[in-house]
Amino acid sequence: MPRLGLLMLVFGMVWLWLLAATSRVAPVDNLEQLAWVRSIEWGYYKHPPLPTWLLAPLQAVFGPSEWLTYVLGAGVTLLSLSLFWGLLRSMRGSAYATVALLAVLCITFYNGRLYYYNHNVVMLLCSVLVVALLWRLTLRPSLWGWAGIGLLMGLGMLAKYQIVIAGTCVGLWWLHMRWWRHPTHRAGAVLAVGIASAVFWPHLQWLWANDWMPLRYADSTSIGVHMHWSRRPLHALVWVADWLLNRSLPAWILLALAFWWAARQRVPAAVAAADGSDRARWSRQFLLLWGSVPTLFMVTMALVGGVDLQKHWGTAFILWSVPMVMEWLAARGRRVSLEVVRTAWPIFALVQMVLLLQYWAASPHGLPGYKVRQWHHFPAGKLARTVAPEARKALGGPIDIISGPHDVAQAIAIRLPEKPRVLISGELKYSPWIQASELKTARVIEVFPARELPPDGRWAFLGWAWRPGVSELSDLSVSDWRRMRQRPDLVDWKLPRKSGAPPS
């Protein structure tokens, strides 16, 4: 345990330092939370409320800052991975759990996105706790265990609806183990569903009262794409390849090298013969289920529903791919020995060094022309310094509200001493922390991307302008901004000329 704590501490400190030092602005998801936390609601226009609730008391104590979201995101992720290690240790022993943890820490979701604080991060914690409780129920039936699963599933639904993947795994395991024959598991399943429903019910009422905004948002982006059937197989294949052969590739390199080197040393395996006990058989089946079902669930969504699978989907479940592969290796005689553990540590250090160098190279301070993290190059600080002095002078005081695309507006707001609130896309329905009456008296500016300067606008930065008040341009600005974020010519920003059109 002391080694685990030291590993997590060093890993978290190194990656948080690098990610913060090489990013000019926080991830968009973090900025969303800093905007939403201004009002505690039962839901927000894109997602359920739990991550925002968790951030609120910490922000009340430490104040709003990007670093607060970095530390909170890293803390929740590393806590989840520590619980993952503890579960595997109880199932397969310390050596197995350590090798699996080192491999998981090489998956790019858990290092390069360590400073993300979003709904995937909170769902990761909920899902790992569900897995741990389900395994405990496998060994010892208990209504309290089922109540815990129900509570966690309800909280998971308040984090992200994708937690239904965990619920699917729970249901499949219940069927696989034929728990309908066991009175405790029959009653427990009903109890879990009831508790989960009770926890989720207030958010469901909020959805009904607010025109199902998160579902409409999902339908307008990825869920409602309904791509043609001929495109679906290739799209699903690309998503799986990205998950298993891109995001997880460093993990497979670690496992392959560790087992290969241990085999060269001709060290006998820790377990000479397969354990035929029920517990060993159940644990193998359990890990294979959690490693395979999330992938199959996503593929089914693409093939059957024509859903546009986003690359970051599966963050909360990809870690279970590692023990699934280790079980496949064990079935072929490749068991975890002490030599595998000893070999895994230096390989882990080498892989982490390569990943750290890669992220540094893609930073504003890295290699010229190697800029793949475009949003992280956005100079929010320069934009804030350019806009704020003129805006305060024009408004006659500090800025109260900034309207515009949520990411840019919040990136500016968090850098100003007055910490203005953000009116997302000029829409009050997206911004319950602002009342309509306030817009008549508050000092408000709108920040927007523009190709031509409107009559009341003022140039701020290349491709960006601002003006006092809120206009109907906001909705157009959001779509323009989405397109502009994909343009490589807008990565290296320069200040515009004082007069005339901004430089292109």
Beta strands, then each sheet from edge to edge (+ up, - down):
strand 1: 401-404
strand 2: 421-424
strand 3: 444-449
strand 4: 458-461
strand 5: 464-468
sheet 1: 2+ 1+ 3+ 5- 4+
end
